Amino acid sequence: MADLVSIIMPSYNTALFISQSIRSVQSQTYQNWELIIVDDCSTDDTDDIVKPYLADIRIKYFKNEKNSGAAVSRNFALREAKGKWIAFLDSDDLWHPQKLARQISFMENSCCHFSYTCYGEINEDSTPRNVLVFGPKRITKAVMYAYCWPGCLTVMYDAGVVGLVQIEDIKKNNDYAMWLKACKKADCYLLKENLASYRKRIGSISNHSYMALIKWHYKLFRDAEYSGSK
């Protein structure tokens, strides 16, 4: 039997997009997965949008008791995960249908335990931006510390090797904090195929100023990596 994939999806006020994200999971050619959605007290119609999808028993929907941020949501989902493989998809991004199948095949054939893929960018209306994002073929711990190469929507790792990842409650760069912990257990390898679509939204962190990004990067290393919880 194919190994189970646990897909981690935090959500917050993405009622306009989460339906597309869920359908992109349901459209996977690799069908042995569980989708763990953790909603962070959305104030829009996210609950109503997600409800019909819960007829699919592979989809699990949880809600935080209070608005807590993506780090807390991801930590909870990771504790709930039961799969050999852990994958990540934010509630406004999309996967291509072959994403899971191609990545698992790559990891099994390469005997690697941590990987990422290329991805393309789309606008809020799902129009392609003709931007392809990728990074080095192999990311060691030192390379990962220099820069956050993997796009969250493309990452997969073997939970049996990496273990349970739990990160500090930081508001920005919390996906980077996860990769910094994972790369202590396994190098990260690139599958150089475009298998996902990242939605470039107005007001996203990637649109913030260079100085703001530097401040968040400093806070990540101070609070997450050197807090005594390595």
N, CA and C of each residue as an Amber inpcrd file, in Angstrom:
protein
   690
   0.8450000  -1.1930000   0.0000000   0.0000000   0.0000000   0.0000000
   0.8840000   1.2480000   0.0000000   0.4450000   2.2640000  -0.7390000
   1.1890000   3.5200000  -0.7850000   1.1960000   4.1680000   0.5910000
   2.3200000   4.8060000   0.9340000   2.4490000   5.4510000   2.2410000
   1.5670000   6.6920000   2.3210000   1.0580000   6.9400000   3.5280000
   0.1840000   8.0800000   3.7680000   0.9790000   9.3780000   3.7460000
   0.3950000  10.4110000   3.1070000   0.9440000  11.7640000   3.1330000
   0.0460000  12.6270000   4.0070000   0.6240000  13.3100000   4.9870000
  -0.1080000  14.2740000   5.8100000   0.1610000  15.6660000   5.2710000
  -0.8920000  16.3520000   4.8820000  -0.7730000  17.6790000   4.2720000
  -1.1920000  18.7240000   5.2980000  -0.2920000  19.6440000   5.5890000
  -0.4910000  20.6450000   6.6290000  -0.9780000  21.9400000   5.9840000
  -2.1920000  22.3850000   6.3720000  -2.7670000  23.5930000   5.7730000
  -3.3250000  24.5260000   6.8520000  -2.5780000  25.5550000   7.2530000
  -3.1590000  26.5810000   8.1220000  -4.0540000  27.4890000   7.2820000
  -5.0920000  28.0250000   7.9070000  -5.9710000  28.9320000   7.1550000
  -6.3520000  30.1270000   8.0190000  -6.4800000  31.2570000   7.3370000
  -6.9880000  32.4610000   7.9950000  -7.5230000  33.4110000   6.9280000
  -8.8120000  33.5960000   6.9220000  -9.4800000  34.5360000   6.0140000
  -9.1050000  34.3220000   4.5480000  -9.1420000  33.0750000   4.1280000
  -8.8640000  32.7710000   2.7190000 -10.0810000  32.1300000   2.0510000
 -11.2670000  32.5870000   2.4300000 -12.5000000  32.0410000   1.8520000
 -12.5210000  32.1640000   0.3320000 -11.8730000  33.1890000  -0.2010000
 -11.8560000  33.3830000  -1.6510000 -11.0150000  32.3420000  -2.3790000
 -10.0970000  31.6880000  -1.6550000  -9.1060000  30.8360000  -2.3080000
  -9.0850000  29.3880000  -1.8270000  -9.5420000  29.1180000  -0.6110000
  -9.3130000  27.8070000  -0.0060000  -9.9930000  26.6820000  -0.7760000
 -11.0930000  26.9790000  -1.4280000 -11.7690000  25.9510000  -2.2140000
 -10.8610000  25.4310000  -3.3230000 -10.1740000  26.3470000  -4.0220000
  -9.2450000  25.9460000  -5.0790000  -8.0930000  25.1260000  -4.5080000
  -7.6180000  25.5320000  -3.3230000  -6.5090000  24.8120000  -2.7010000
  -6.9110000  23.3860000  -2.3460000  -8.0820000  23.2270000  -1.7590000
  -8.5630000  21.8910000  -1.3950000  -8.7650000  21.0320000  -2.6360000
  -9.3470000  21.6120000  -3.6740000  -9.5880000  20.8430000  -4.8940000
  -8.2850000  20.4100000  -5.5500000  -7.2380000  21.2330000  -5.3980000
  -5.9500000  20.8530000  -5.9790000  -5.3540000  19.6500000  -5.2440000
  -5.7170000  19.4670000  -3.9750000  -5.3080000  18.2690000  -3.2310000
  -6.1470000  17.0730000  -3.6780000  -7.4400000  17.2750000  -3.7730000
  -8.3200000  16.1820000  -4.1950000  -8.0090000  15.7010000  -5.6100000
  -7.4100000  16.5580000  -6.4210000  -7.0970000  16.2080000  -7.8070000
  -5.7680000  15.4840000  -7.9660000  -5.0840000  15.2150000  -6.8590000
  -3.7960000  14.5450000  -6.9370000  -3.9490000  13.1250000  -7.4970000
  -3.0170000  12.7370000  -8.3420000  -3.0070000  11.3630000  -8.8410000
  -2.6180000  10.3920000  -7.7370000  -1.8610000  10.8600000  -6.7510000
  -1.5250000  10.0770000  -5.5580000  -2.6250000  10.3430000  -4.5400000
  -3.3910000   9.3230000  -4.1880000  -4.6190000   9.5390000  -3.4390000
  -4.5670000   9.1600000  -1.9600000  -3.4510000   8.5930000  -1.4860000
  -3.3920000   8.2040000  -0.0740000  -2.8420000   9.3690000   0.7550000
  -3.7360000  10.2800000   1.0910000  -3.3430000  11.4720000   1.8410000
  -4.4070000  11.8150000   2.8860000  -3.9860000  12.6080000   3.8520000
  -4.9150000  13.2640000   4.7750000  -4.6050000  14.7490000   4.7380000
  -5.6290000  15.5630000   4.6560000  -5.4690000  17.0150000   4.6320000
  -5.9110000  17.5550000   5.9850000  -4.9730000  18.1630000   6.7110000
  -5.2480000  18.6870000   8.0510000  -5.2980000  20.2100000   7.9610000
  -6.5080000  20.7520000   8.0160000  -6.7110000  22.1940000   7.9510000
  -6.9120000  22.7130000   9.3700000  -6.1460000  23.7240000   9.7360000
  -6.3080000  24.3540000  11.0480000  -6.6240000  25.8240000  10.8250000
  -7.8560000  26.2020000  11.1400000  -8.2860000  27.5830000  10.9290000
  -7.9980000  28.4260000  12.1580000  -7.4700000  29.6170000  11.9070000
  -7.0210000  30.4940000  12.9880000  -8.0540000  31.5780000  13.2800000
  -9.2980000  31.1370000  13.5440000 -10.3840000  32.0590000  13.8890000
 -10.6740000  33.0460000  12.7680000 -10.8700000  32.5330000  11.5720000
 -11.1980000  33.3900000  10.4310000 -12.4770000  34.1740000  10.7050000
 -12.5190000  35.3850000  10.1740000 -13.6980000  36.2450000  10.3280000
 -14.4840000  36.3390000   9.0280000 -14.0870000  35.5770000   8.0220000
 -14.8190000  35.5660000   6.7560000 -15.6540000  34.2790000   6.6680000
 -15.9390000  33.8100000   5.4810000 -16.8090000  32.6390000   5.3010000
 -16.0380000  31.3250000   5.1640000 -14.8500000  31.2540000   5.7050000
 -14.0400000  30.0490000   5.5610000 -14.7830000  28.7970000   6.0430000
 -15.4300000  28.8730000   7.2030000 -16.1580000  27.7070000   7.7360000
 -17.1810000  27.1880000   6.7280000 -17.9600000  28.0790000   6.1650000
 -19.0110000  27.6900000   5.2240000 -18.4200000  27.1170000   3.9400000
 -17.2870000  27.6490000   3.5120000 -16.6470000  27.1680000   2.2880000
 -16.0860000  25.7580000   2.4920000 -15.4900000  25.5150000   3.6550000
 -14.8380000  24.2350000   3.9160000 -15.8470000  23.1280000   4.2130000
 -16.9570000  23.4660000   4.8180000 -17.9090000  22.4610000   5.3120000
 -18.2740000  21.3840000   4.2880000 -18.6300000  21.7170000   3.0510000
 -19.0020000  20.6570000   2.0960000 -17.8680000  19.6690000   1.8130000
 -16.6300000  20.1180000   1.9340000 -15.4910000  19.2470000   1.6410000
 -15.2610000  18.2050000   2.7260000 -15.8600000  18.4060000   3.8880000
 -15.6560000  17.4750000   4.9910000 -16.3640000  16.1400000   4.7620000
 -17.1560000  16.0640000   3.6860000 -17.7180000  14.7690000   3.2890000
 -16.6160000  13.8150000   2.8550000 -15.4830000  14.3700000   2.4450000
 -14.2960000  13.5760000   2.1320000 -13.6000000  13.2650000   3.4590000
 -13.6340000  12.0000000   3.8700000 -13.1330000  11.6370000   5.2050000
 -11.6320000  11.8350000   5.3520000 -10.9470000  12.0930000   4.2570000
  -9.5110000  12.3590000   4.3380000  -9.2170000  13.7860000   4.7980000
 -10.2490000  14.6320000   4.8190000 -10.0730000  16.0410000   5.1820000
 -10.5070000  16.2500000   6.6290000  -9.6040000  16.8040000   7.4240000
  -9.8720000  17.0570000   8.8400000  -9.7800000  18.5600000   9.0830000
 -10.7640000  19.0930000   9.7950000 -10.8570000  20.5470000   9.9810000
 -10.8770000  20.8700000  11.4680000  -9.9020000  21.6640000  11.8940000
  -9.7960000  22.0810000  13.2860000  -9.8130000  23.6030000  13.3470000
 -10.1910000  24.1150000  14.5120000 -10.1940000  25.5650000  14.7120000
  -9.4540000  25.9090000  16.0060000  -8.5840000  26.8940000  15.9360000
  -7.9220000  27.3810000  17.1450000  -8.9480000  28.0450000  18.0590000
  -8.7250000  27.9600000  19.3670000  -9.6320000  28.5980000  20.3220000
  -9.5330000  30.1110000  20.2500000  -8.3620000  30.6170000  19.8880000
  -8.1730000  32.0570000  19.7050000  -7.1920000  32.2700000  18.5640000
  -7.2180000  33.4460000  17.9930000  -6.3090000  33.7660000  16.8990000
  -4.8720000  33.7030000  17.4000000  -4.0780000  32.8050000  16.8100000
  -2.7610000  32.5030000  17.3740000  -1.6150000  32.5750000  16.3770000
  -1.9070000  32.6470000  15.0950000  -0.8500000  32.7230000  14.0980000
  -0.5640000  31.3810000  13.4440000   0.1240000  31.4460000  12.3060000
   0.3870000  30.2500000  11.4960000   1.2910000  29.2500000  12.2030000
   2.2300000  29.7310000  13.0250000   3.1480000  28.8130000  13.7110000
   2.3810000  27.8740000  14.6360000   1.4520000  28.4150000  15.4180000
   0.6470000  27.6060000  16.3340000  -0.2290000  26.6370000  15.5360000
  -0.8040000  27.1170000  14.4400000  -1.6560000  26.2650000  13.6070000
  -0.8580000  25.1130000  13.0110000   0.3210000  25.4000000  12.4880000
   1.1520000  24.3440000  11.9070000   1.6120000  23.3570000  12.9730000
   1.9920000  23.8510000  14.1380000   2.4080000  22.9480000  15.2160000
   1.3020000  21.9630000  15.5640000   0.0760000  22.4690000  15.6770000
  -1.0520000  21.6050000  16.0090000  -1.2620000  20.5570000  14.9200000
  -1.2550000  20.9950000  13.6580000  -1.4640000  20.0660000  12.5440000
  -0.3760000  19.0030000  12.5030000   0.8520000  19.3840000  12.7790000
   1.9570000  18.4300000  12.7720000   1.8030000  17.3980000  13.8850000
   1.2490000  17.7890000  15.0100000   1.0110000  16.8320000  16.0900000
  -0.1090000  15.8580000  15.7280000  -1.0340000  16.3000000  14.9060000
  -2.1460000  15.4540000  14.4700000  -1.7570000  14.5190000  13.3160000
  -0.6740000  14.8480000  12.6190000  -0.3000000  14.1270000  11.4000000
   0.0610000  12.6730000  11.6920000  -0.3960000  11.7830000  10.8170000
  -0.1280000  10.3580000  10.9820000   0.6400000   9.7660000   9.8050000
   0.9870000  10.5820000   8.8270000   1.6200000  10.0670000   7.6280000
   3.1190000   9.8620000   7.7420000   3.6360000   9.0070000   6.8730000
   5.0920000   8.8650000   6.7200000   5.6670000  10.1390000   6.1200000
   4.9370000  10.6810000   5.1430000   5.3800000  11.8950000   4.4580000
   4.6190000  13.0950000   4.9950000   5.3210000  14.2020000   5.2050000
   4.7070000  15.4590000   5.6270000   4.8820000  16.4610000   4.4860000
   3.7600000  17.0540000   4.0650000   3.7930000  18.0540000   2.9940000
   3.0230000  19.2860000   3.4600000   3.2510000  20.3930000   2.7840000
   2.6840000  21.6670000   3.2190000   2.0170000  22.3800000   2.0440000
   0.8390000  22.9400000   2.3100000   0.1480000  23.7420000   1.3070000
  -0.6610000  24.8040000   2.0230000  -0.3480000  26.0670000   1.7580000
  -1.1370000  27.1380000   2.3610000  -2.4960000  27.2210000   1.6710000
  -3.4460000  27.8400000   2.3510000  -4.8420000  27.7870000   1.9190000
  -5.1860000  28.7520000   0.7880000  -4.1720000  29.3370000   0.1710000
  -4.4000000  30.1470000  -1.0300000  -3.5100000  29.7030000  -2.1910000
  -2.7140000  28.6580000  -1.9770000  -1.8160000  28.1540000  -3.0150000
  -2.3850000  26.8860000  -3.6480000  -1.7480000  26.4300000  -4.7360000
  -2.2650000  25.3010000  -5.4990000  -1.1690000  24.2990000  -5.8120000
  -1.5600000  23.0370000  -5.9140000  -0.6710000  21.9880000  -6.4040000
  -1.1030000  21.5480000  -7.7890000  -0.1420000  21.1560000  -8.6120000
  -0.4380000  20.5180000  -9.8710000  -0.7740000  19.0470000  -9.5980000
  -1.5840000  18.4060000 -10.4280000  -2.0890000  17.0550000 -10.1200000
  -1.0260000  15.9980000  -9.8430000   0.1580000  16.1170000 -10.4480000
   1.2030000  15.1030000 -10.2770000   2.1480000  15.4140000  -9.1200000
   1.8650000  16.4630000  -8.3610000   2.8350000  16.9390000  -7.3630000
   3.2450000  15.8500000  -6.3820000   2.3130000  15.2450000  -5.7120000
   2.6640000  14.2340000  -4.7130000   3.3170000  13.0120000  -5.3470000
   2.7630000  12.5360000  -6.4270000   3.3030000  11.3270000  -7.0670000
   4.7350000  11.5400000  -7.5340000   4.9950000  12.6680000  -8.1780000
   6.3310000  12.9320000  -8.7060000   7.3360000  13.1200000  -7.5630000
   6.9310000  13.8140000  -6.5190000   7.8670000  14.0980000  -5.4330000
   8.1810000  12.8460000  -4.6210000   7.1910000  12.0350000  -4.3430000
   7.4440000  10.7990000  -3.6010000   8.3260000   9.8630000  -4.4200000
   8.0490000   9.7460000  -5.6980000   8.8940000   8.9140000  -6.5680000
  10.3310000   9.4030000  -6.5680000  10.5070000  10.7130000  -6.6570000
  11.8470000  11.3150000  -6.6320000  12.5670000  10.9860000  -5.3280000
  11.8690000  11.1250000  -4.2150000  12.5040000  10.8990000  -2.9180000
  12.8340000   9.4250000  -2.7000000  11.9460000   8.5470000  -3.1120000
  12.2160000   7.1220000  -2.9570000  13.3600000   6.6690000  -3.8600000
  13.3800000   7.1490000  -5.0880000  14.4300000   6.7480000  -6.0290000
  15.7860000   7.3520000  -5.6740000  15.7670000   8.5310000  -5.0340000
  17.0110000   9.2180000  -4.6690000  17.4500000   8.9150000  -3.2510000
  16.6090000   8.1850000  -2.5110000  16.8950000   7.8930000  -1.1020000
  17.1390000   9.1640000  -0.3010000  16.3510000  10.1940000  -0.5820000
  16.4570000  11.4210000   0.2080000  15.2170000  11.5490000   1.0940000
  15.3380000  12.3240000   2.1590000  14.2960000  12.3900000   3.1740000
  13.6810000  13.7780000   3.3290000  14.1380000  14.7180000   2.5220000
  13.6940000  16.1090000   2.6430000  13.8670000  16.7120000   1.2590000
  12.7880000  17.2480000   0.6900000  12.9020000  17.7620000  -0.6820000
  11.9760000  18.9460000  -0.9170000  12.2210000  19.6180000  -2.0260000
  11.3530000  20.7060000  -2.4740000  11.3450000  20.7230000  -3.9880000
  10.4180000  21.4710000  -4.5740000  10.3140000  21.5260000  -6.0260000
  10.3010000  22.9770000  -6.4990000  10.3290000  23.1440000  -7.7970000
  10.1020000  24.4720000  -8.3720000   8.6200000  24.8260000  -8.2420000
   8.3150000  26.1090000  -8.3530000   6.9170000  26.5290000  -8.3950000
   6.7950000  27.7970000  -9.2380000   5.5950000  28.0100000  -9.7400000
   5.3120000  29.2260000 -10.4830000   4.4660000  30.1740000  -9.6540000
   4.4600000  31.4320000 -10.0370000   3.6500000  32.4260000  -9.3310000
   2.3680000  32.7160000 -10.1100000   1.2770000  32.9500000  -9.3670000
   0.0160000  33.3730000  -9.9620000  -0.4810000  34.6210000  -9.2320000
  -1.3410000  35.3770000  -9.8950000  -1.9580000  36.5340000  -9.2650000
  -3.1560000  36.1050000  -8.4260000  -3.7870000  37.0600000  -7.7730000
  -4.9450000  36.7610000  -6.9380000  -6.0800000  36.1380000  -7.7410000
  -6.1470000  36.4550000  -9.0390000  -7.1950000  35.8830000  -9.8830000
  -6.7450000  34.6060000 -10.5810000  -5.6210000  34.0380000 -10.1350000
  -5.0490000  32.7810000 -10.6460000  -4.3820000  32.9100000 -12.0120000
  -4.1730000  34.1410000 -12.4750000  -3.4620000  34.3560000 -13.7330000
  -1.9670000  34.1110000 -13.5250000  -1.3170000  33.2870000 -14.3640000
   0.1310000  33.0610000 -14.2230000   0.9200000  34.3540000 -14.3850000
   1.9590000  34.5230000 -13.5770000   2.8200000  35.7050000 -13.6380000
   4.0840000  35.4470000 -14.4630000   4.1950000  34.2480000 -15.0050000
   5.3590000  33.8600000 -15.8010000   6.6570000  33.9950000 -15.0110000
   6.5890000  33.6050000 -13.7530000   7.7570000  33.5940000 -12.8650000
   7.9280000  32.1670000 -12.3470000   9.1240000  31.5980000 -12.5530000
   9.4410000  30.2590000 -12.0500000  10.4960000  30.3920000 -10.9560000
  10.2440000  29.7840000  -9.8100000  11.1350000  29.9170000  -8.6560000
  11.7270000  28.5480000  -8.3140000  13.0480000  28.5140000  -8.1570000
  13.7200000  27.2900000  -7.7260000  15.0170000  27.6780000  -7.0320000
  15.7640000  26.6890000  -6.5590000  16.9910000  26.9740000  -5.8240000
  18.0430000  25.9310000  -6.0860000  18.9960000  25.7620000  -5.1660000
  20.0950000  24.8190000  -5.3610000  19.6200000  23.3690000  -5.4070000
  20.4050000  22.5340000  -6.0740000  20.0790000  21.1130000  -6.1670000
  20.1200000  20.4500000  -4.7990000  21.0480000  20.8640000  -3.9630000
  21.1850000  20.2980000  -2.6170000  21.3590000  21.4230000  -1.6160000
  20.5500000  21.4040000  -0.5630000  20.6460000  22.4230000   0.4790000
  21.1220000  21.7570000   1.7640000  22.3430000  22.0390000   2.1410000
  22.8750000  21.5580000   3.4110000  22.4190000  22.4960000   4.5270000
  22.7520000  22.1560000   5.7480000  22.3930000  23.0170000   6.8710000
  22.9860000  24.4070000   6.7040000  24.2410000  24.4840000   6.2810000
  24.8900000  25.7880000   6.1090000  24.2140000  26.6160000   5.0340000
  23.8250000  25.9640000   3.9390000  23.1550000  26.6770000   2.8480000
  21.7750000  27.1580000   3.3010000  21.0840000  26.3300000   4.0640000
  19.7610000  26.7170000   4.5540000  19.8520000  27.8980000   5.5040000
  20.8910000  27.9390000   6.3070000  21.0480000  29.0600000   7.2300000
  21.3070000  30.3680000   6.4920000  21.8590000  30.2780000   5.3000000
  22.1600000  31.4860000   4.5470000  20.9190000  32.0860000   3.9070000
  19.9540000  31.2190000   3.5250000  18.7850000  31.7260000   2.8120000
  17.6730000  30.6760000   2.8380000  16.4220000  31.1370000   2.8860000
  15.2830000  30.2120000   2.8600000  14.9360000  29.9050000   1.4020000
  15.5370000  28.8400000   0.8740000  15.3160000  28.4880000  -0.5250000
  13.9700000  27.8240000  -0.7830000  13.5280000  26.8500000   0.0140000
  12.3150000  26.1080000  -0.3500000  11.0380000  26.9340000  -0.1980000
  10.1590000  26.8570000  -1.1920000   8.8350000  27.4130000  -1.0530000
   7.9930000  26.4740000  -0.2110000   7.2810000  27.0060000   0.7690000
   6.5300000  26.1630000   1.7110000   5.6060000  25.1920000   0.9850000
   4.9650000  25.6370000  -0.0770000   3.9990000  24.8110000  -0.8010000
   4.6310000  23.6530000  -1.5440000   5.9640000  23.5790000  -1.5770000
   6.6460000  22.5120000  -2.3180000   7.3590000  21.5110000  -1.4240000
   7.4560000  21.7980000  -0.1330000   8.2980000  20.9800000   0.7620000
   7.6150000  19.6640000   1.1390000   8.4380000  18.6270000   1.2000000
   8.0030000  17.3430000   1.7500000   9.1700000  16.7250000   2.5110000
   8.8700000  16.0810000   3.6400000   9.9230000  15.3510000   4.3410000
   9.3820000  14.0580000   4.9230000  10.3160000  13.1730000   5.2390000
  10.0150000  11.8670000   5.8230000   9.9460000  12.0390000   7.3390000
   8.7630000  11.8850000   7.9040000   8.5860000  12.0990000   9.3390000
   9.3790000  11.0950000  10.1740000   9.6320000   9.9030000   9.6270000
  10.3910000   8.9020000  10.3570000  11.8390000   9.2950000  10.5660000
  12.3540000  10.1280000   9.6710000  13.7440000  10.5910000   9.7590000
  13.8320000  11.9520000  10.4470000  13.0070000  12.8730000  10.0320000
  13.0530000  14.2370000  10.5580000  12.4290000  14.3190000  11.9470000
  11.4040000  13.5110000  12.1930000  10.7330000  13.5380000  13.4870000
   9.6520000  14.6060000  13.5490000   9.1130000  14.8010000  14.7450000
   8.0770000  15.8070000  14.9500000   8.7140000  17.1830000  15.0280000
   8.3600000  18.0480000  14.1150000   8.8850000  19.4170000  14.0940000
   7.8980000  20.3310000  14.8070000   8.3700000  21.0500000  15.8030000
   7.5890000  22.0660000  16.4990000   8.4430000  23.3210000  16.5850000
   7.8420000  24.4550000  16.2700000   8.6130000  25.6910000  16.1950000
   8.1150000  26.7100000  17.2140000   8.9260000  27.7240000  17.4290000
   8.5430000  28.7900000  18.3450000   7.3760000  29.5860000  17.7590000
   6.6300000  30.2320000  18.6250000   5.4670000  31.0220000  18.2170000
   5.9410000  32.3710000  17.6950000   6.4320000  32.3500000  16.4590000
   6.8520000  33.5880000  15.8090000   5.8590000  33.8940000  14.6890000
   5.6260000  35.1800000  14.4310000   4.5770000  35.5770000  13.5000000
   5.0380000  35.5710000  12.0470000   6.3180000  35.7360000  11.8100000
   6.8380000  35.7470000  10.4510000   7.9320000  34.6990000  10.3220000
   8.1460000  34.2230000   9.0960000   9.2290000  33.2700000   8.8030000
   9.0740000  31.9410000   9.5190000   7.8470000  31.5810000   9.9580000
   7.7390000  30.3290000  10.7140000   7.9390000  29.1060000   9.8410000
   7.7060000  29.2200000   8.5280000   8.0240000  28.0860000   7.6540000
   9.5360000  27.8900000   7.5700000  10.2760000  28.9970000   7.5130000
  11.7400000  28.9330000   7.5030000  12.2420000  28.2580000   8.7720000
  11.6050000  28.5650000   9.9050000  12.0020000  27.9360000  11.1700000
  11.8580000  26.4170000  11.0900000  10.8290000  25.9370000  10.3890000
  10.6520000  24.4940000  10.2320000  11.7780000  23.8890000   9.4140000
  12.1660000  24.5490000   8.3390000  13.2280000  23.9960000   7.4740000
  14.5650000  24.0060000   8.2070000  14.7980000  25.0130000   9.0400000
  16.0440000  25.0570000   9.8000000  16.1510000  23.8590000  10.7560000
  15.0180000  23.4440000  11.2920000  15.0260000  22.2620000  12.1700000
  15.1500000  20.9820000  11.3560000  14.4100000  20.9050000  10.2380000
  14.4410000  19.6890000   9.4180000  15.8200000  19.4330000   8.8270000
  16.5150000  20.5020000   8.4350000  17.8080000  20.3170000   7.7760000
  18.8910000  19.8580000   8.7450000  18.6090000  19.8550000  10.0410000
  19.5440000  19.2740000  11.0020000  19.5120000  17.7530000  10.9420000
  18.4440000  17.2080000  10.3630000  18.2940000  15.7560000  10.2590000
  18.5620000  15.2440000   8.8510000  18.3850000  16.1040000   7.8410000
  18.5480000  15.6480000   6.4580000  18.7710000  16.8350000   5.5370000
  19.6700000  16.6810000   4.5670000  19.8230000  17.7010000   3.5370000
  18.5670000  17.7430000   2.6790000  18.3100000  18.8930000   2.0900000
  17.1130000  19.0940000   1.2810000  17.4950000  19.0920000  -0.2040000
  16.8200000  18.2800000  -1.0070000  17.1550000  18.1350000  -2.4210000
  16.0360000  18.6860000  -3.3110000  16.4470000  19.2680000  -4.4180000
  15.5090000  19.8720000  -5.3670000  15.0570000  18.8830000  -6.4240000
  13.7470000  18.7460000  -6.5790000  13.1610000  18.1170000  -7.7440000
  12.8570000  19.2470000  -8.7160000  13.6410000  19.3430000  -9.7810000
  13.5540000  20.5140000 -10.6630000  12.4020000  20.3560000 -11.6510000
  11.2050000  20.3940000 -11.1070000   9.9780000  20.3830000 -11.8870000
   9.0080000  21.3830000 -11.2690000   8.2680000  22.0810000 -12.0960000
   7.2710000  23.0390000 -11.6240000   5.9970000  22.2750000 -11.2660000
   5.7280000  22.1320000  -9.9670000   4.6250000  21.2890000  -9.5090000
   3.6300000  22.0230000  -8.6170000   3.7560000  23.3380000  -8.5200000
   2.8670000  24.0820000  -7.6360000   2.7510000  25.5340000  -8.0940000
   1.7120000  26.2060000  -7.5910000   1.4770000  27.6180000  -7.9270000
   1.3240000  28.4240000  -6.6470000   2.1890000  29.4060000  -6.4910000
   2.1740000  30.2910000  -5.3280000   1.3920000  31.5570000  -5.6730000
   0.3870000  31.8550000  -4.8510000  -0.4460000  33.0240000  -5.1210000
   0.1940000  34.2770000  -4.5300000   0.5750000  35.1820000  -5.3890000
   1.2020000  36.4450000  -4.9770000   0.0910000  37.4260000  -4.6420000
  -0.1410000  37.6280000  -3.3460000  -1.2530000  38.4790000  -2.9180000
  -0.7680000  39.8360000  -2.4540000  -1.5890000  40.8320000  -2.6440000
  -1.2880000  42.1820000  -2.1720000  -1.1680000  42.1500000  -0.6570000
  -0.0740000  42.7230000  -0.1430000   0.1230000  42.7600000   1.3020000
   0.8430000  41.5590000   1.8550000   1.2840000  40.6130000   0.9890000
   2.0130000  39.4460000   1.4800000   3.3930000  39.8500000   1.9650000
   4.0080000  38.9810000   2.7830000   5.3330000  39.2870000   3.3420000
   6.3680000  39.5210000   2.2550000   6.2360000  38.8240000   1.1200000
   7.2200000  38.9590000   0.0520000   7.1600000  40.3190000  -0.6130000
   6.0890000  41.0860000  -0.3530000   5.9680000  42.4170000  -0.9150000
   6.4450000  43.5030000   0.0490000   6.8720000  43.1190000   1.2290000
   7.3010000  44.0950000   2.2110000   8.7120000  44.6080000   1.8880000
   9.0890000  45.6660000   2.5750000  10.3690000  46.2990000   2.2900000
  11.5400000  45.4090000   2.6830000  12.6740000  45.6910000   2.0780000
  13.8890000  44.9240000   2.3540000  14.2610000  45.0180000   3.8240000
  14.1470000  46.2100000   4.4210000  14.5130000  46.3770000   5.8290000
  13.5700000  45.5940000   6.7370000  12.2950000  45.5440000   6.3740000
  11.3470000  44.7690000   7.1790000  11.7070000  43.2940000   7.1380000
  12.1090000  42.7940000   5.9730000  12.5010000  41.3990000   5.8480000
  13.7500000  41.0920000   6.6720000  14.6940000  42.0260000   6.6970000
  15.9140000  41.8600000   7.4920000  15.5530000  41.7530000   8.9830000
  14.6230000  42.5960000   9.4370000  14.2220000  42.5640000  10.8430000
  13.5710000  41.2430000  11.2000000  12.7200000  40.7380000  10.3120000
  12.0650000  39.4560000  10.5760000  13.0730000  38.3130000  10.5660000
  14.0650000  38.4060000   9.6780000  15.0900000  37.3680000   9.6020000
  15.8780000  37.3360000  10.9130000  16.2340000  38.5060000  11.4310000
  16.9520000  38.5850000  12.7040000  16.1020000  37.9830000  13.8310000
  14.8110000  38.3340000  13.8530000  13.9260000  37.8310000  14.9040000
  13.8020000  36.3130000  14.8380000  13.7880000  35.7810000  13.6170000
  13.7090000  34.3240000  13.4530000  14.8730000  33.6430000  14.1550000
  16.0940000  34.0920000  13.8950000  17.2670000  33.4340000  14.4880000
  17.3480000  33.6790000  15.9870000  16.9350000  34.8730000  16.4270000
  16.9850000  35.1620000  17.8500000  15.9550000  34.3650000  18.6340000
  14.7070000  34.3500000  18.1480000  13.6140000  33.7500000  18.8920000
  13.4470000  32.2550000  18.6320000  13.6590000  31.8400000  17.3770000
  13.3700000  30.4480000  17.0240000  14.5830000  29.5470000  17.1550000
  15.7060000  29.9870000  16.6440000  16.8630000  29.0980000  16.6130000
  17.6850000  29.1380000  17.8990000  17.6800000  30.2380000  18.6040000
  18.5430000  30.3410000  19.7750000  17.7300000  30.5710000  21.0500000
  16.5570000  29.9440000  21.0860000  15.6830000  30.1060000  22.2510000
  15.8320000  28.9720000  23.2560000  16.7370000  28.0220000  22.9260000
  16.9310000  26.8950000  23.8310000  16.0580000  25.7000000  23.4790000
  15.2910000  25.7840000  22.3660000  14.3950000  24.6830000  22.0050000
  14.8310000  24.0130000  20.7120000  16.1210000  23.8230000  20.5480000
  16.6440000  23.2190000  19.3190000  16.2930000  21.7480000  19.2750000
